[in-house]
Amino acid sequence: MSLSEEAISKLLKAGEIAKKVREEAARIAKPGMKLFELAEHVERRIRELGGEPAFPVNLSINEVAAHYTPIVNDDTVIPDNAVLKIDLGVHIDGYIADTATTVSFNPAYEGLLEASRTALEKALETVKPGIRVNMIGKIIEETIASYGYKPIRNLTGHSIDRYLIHAGKSIPNYNDLFTRWKLVEGVYAIEPFATNGAGLVREGSIATIYSLTPRRRTRLTLREKRLFNKIWSERRTLPFCERWYVGLFNGVEGLRNTLRIMQKHRVIYAYPVLIERGGGLVSQFEHTFIIYGKDIIITTK
């Protein structure tokens, strides 16, 4: 990504919005609240503040680590004693801020939250141009282990580019000796996940978040092309969810059938919900930062 003054200004604005909405979401979330209500609030507030969601807000409960966003008519509520991850993104003209927090409704899990929260803080303290990313992972792993928990090894931080949340480079959450590239000027997110489970995630059986794969547009019907063109005009390849496009159809089943067909033709990619392999609870904290010359700018803090 070219870090012009305009780009940095938009990245900072996206980060400012993301921080505000993240903190607001953490304040209003409570047991008994519908995830649908919380998701709609988060995404509405992002737009009211001048941004667009970079992806559907992830609201992941307990052993669900990532990639759950409420579906249409979703009656899921936040359970008593839950550990709730709130992972949200904001973009302005494709310039992205990605951030996450965890809320626990049982004081017994505060140590789990503190493990990933402190790991993120310590990792950010070490960030500088030229550092090898496995050393960031080493700090994350050691910090989480000091609290008696495990990092999730197959979830990572990542590079960010314009209209690309995961831009091809991974920042591990452990000392991965096969991932030793050096940080250079650019935009990145660090997101430690801590668990009392196996330290790995598996794919669940459902997906609630999608993105377009625009190189594969063959065999689309007129109805599918209309949906594709609508999503492309608004999202390009940024993720989306059914809640945002159900109004284009006479009922949600028409939309779901169309999405299934497009997925079968590989016109869209579905992101499976990710679940802790051992059934353990999961906490997550995340910030986005810019390396610009010798400066480190945390946009979401």
N, C-alpha and C positions, 0 to 999 in steps of 0.2 A: 504494500500500500504506500502510495506517495503521501508523505506527511507534510502537506502544505499548511499554511496558516488557516485556510478554510477548513481543511480536514480536521485539524486539531480543535478548532472552535466547535465543530459539530460533534466530535468525539467527547469533548468536555460537557457539552450541553446534554448529550445522551446520557452520560454518566451522572450528571446532576439530577436528571429526571429519574433514572434508575434507582439512585440512592433514596430519593424522596419516597418513591412508590414502594420500594422494599421495606423501608422503615414503617410506612403506613400500613402495609399488609400485615407485618408482624404484630402491630398494635391491635388490629381489629380481628385477627383470627382467634377463634375460641371454639371449645368443644360444642358440638351441636350445630355449628354453622355449616351450610352446604358449600361444598367445594365450588359448585357452579356459581354461587353468589360471590365468593371470594375471587374467583377467576375473572368474572365480569367486572368486578370493581377494579381489580389491578389493571386490566387492559383498557378500561374506560379512562382511568386516571392518567395512564401513559399518554393517551390521545389528548386529554384535556390540557396536559402540561406541554404539548407541542411536539411529542414524539409519536412513533408507531411501534407496536410490539415487534421485536426482532424475531420472536417465536412465541407460540402460545405459552402462557405461564405454566410452569411445571409445579404441580401441587402433589407431592409424593409423601405418603404416610407410612411410618414405621419401616417395614422391611423393603418397601418400594423405594428404590434409590433415585430413579429419574424417569422422565418421559411420560408421566401421567398428567394429562390435562382433562378437565371434565368434558364429557360429551353432551349432546343435546338431551334435555330432560334427565340429566344425571342427578340422582337423589342421594349420592354419597355425602355423608356428613363427617366432620372432624370428630373422631372418637374421643372419649375421655382418656386421659393418660397418653395421648398420642405424641409421637415425634413427627412434626410436619416440616418438610423441606419446601421452601418457596424460592424457586429459581426463575428469574425473569430477565428479559432482554429488551433493550430500547434501541431503535435506530432512527437516525435523522439523515435522510438522503443516502441510506446504506451504511452510514458510519455507526458502529455498534458498541453498546455497553452491555456487558453480561455480568450478572451478580446474583448471589444467593445467600439466604440465611436459613436458619433452622429455629423453630419454636417448639419447646417441650411443655406439655401440660402435666408433667409429673416431675417433681424436683429430683427424684431418684436418677433421672437421666441427664442431669446437668453436666456431669463429668464427660459424658459422650459428646455433648455440644461443645464443651470447653476444649476437648481434644482437637477437633477440626478447626475451631475458631482460633486457637493459639497457633496451630500448625500454619494456618494462612498468614497470621501476623508475622511469624518468624520467617516464613518463606519470603514474604514481601520485603523484609528487612535485608535479605541477602541478595535481592535482585540487583543486577548491574550489567552493563554491556560486557559480553564476553564470558559470563558465567556459563558453565555447562549445566544443562537442565537436570541431569541426573543428580547433581549436588543439591538442587532445589528439592528434588524428590527425597533425597537422603534426609534432609532437615524435616520434611513433612512426616516421613516414616518414623524417625526417631522421636519426634514430638508426640505423635499420636500414641506410639508404643509406651511413652513415659506415663501416659494416663491409663494404661492397661488395655488399650484397644488396638485394632488393626486398621491400616489404610485399605481402601478398596483399590486393588492393584490394576484392575482392568477398566478403571475410569481415570481420566486424565484432564489436566488443563490443556490449553490449546492456543495456537496463534489465531488471530482474527484479521480478516481483510474486509474490504468493502463488499457488502451483501453476502459475506461468508462468515458464519459464526465459527465453524471449525475449518480453518484455512490450510490444513495439511500437516502442521507441526504439533507434536504432543509434548506436554510437560508432565512427566510422571509423578505419581504420588508415592513413589518409593525409589530406592537407589537402583534404577534400571540401567545396567551397564551397556545395554544395546541402544539406549537413547541418550546420546551424549553431545548433541549439537549445542552450539553456543547461541545465547541470546544476542540478537542484533537489533538495530533500530526497527521498530514496528509496534504492533498492538497485540497484547496477550491477555489471557485469563488464567489465573491459578485457582483451582477448586478442590481442596482436600475433602475427601469423604472418610469418615471414621465409622467403625462398626464393632459390635460385639459378636459378630458372626464369623463367616469363613474368610472374609476379606476379598471376595470376588462377587461379581454380579452375573446373573444369567438372564436370557431373554424370556419375558413372559409371553402369554398366548394372545395378548391383545395389543393393538396399536391405536393411539388416539391422536397422533401427530404425524403429519405428512410433509413432503416437499416435492416440487416438480423436478423431473429429469428431462429437460427440454430437448435433448437430442433424439428422443424416441417419440415422435408424434405420428407415426404411421398407424393406420387402421382406426383412427378416431371417428366416431359418429359426430353428427352436427351438435348434438347435446354435449358430448364430451369435449368437443373443440370449444364450445362456448364457455364451459367451466374452466378449461385450460387457459383460454385467453384472459378471462376475468382474473384468475389467480396470478397469471404471469404479469399482467398489467399492474397488480398491486404488490406482489411479493417477489417476483423473479424466482430465485431458488430458495428464498427464505422459508422456513417451515410455517405451516398453517394448520388449522383444525376445522372440523366440521361445523363448530358453532358459528364460524365467521361466514359460511356460505350456504347455510340451510335455507335462507330467504330466497335463494334462486330456484328452489324446487317446491313442489306441492307436497311438503312433508319430508321428514328426515330420511325415510327409507329410500326415496328416489335418489337423494344425494349419496347415501351409503352404497347403493347398488352401483352408481356411477363411479364412485371412488374405488370400489372393488374391481370393476372392469378395467379402469385405468391402471390400477396396481398390477393386475394380471398382465397387461400389455407393457408393463414397466415404464409407464408414462409418469407415474408418481412413485415415490419411495415412502414406505411406512416405517416409522421408528418404533420398534417394540418397547413396551414398558420394561424397565430393567429392575430386577428383583435380587436382593442379597441372597447368594446361593445357599447359605446356611440358615436363612430365615432370621438373621440378626437385625437389630435396629440400626438405622443409618442416620448420621448427621452430615451436613454439608454447609460450607461457607465459601464464598467466591467473590473475588474482585477482578476488575479489568484494569490494566495499566498500560501506559505508553512508554517506550524507550525512545527518547528524542535527543540525539547527541549524547551527552553525559547525564541528561536529566531522566528521572523516573517520575512519571506522573500517574498516580492512582486515580482513575476517573470516577470510581463508584464509592469512594470512602468519604 
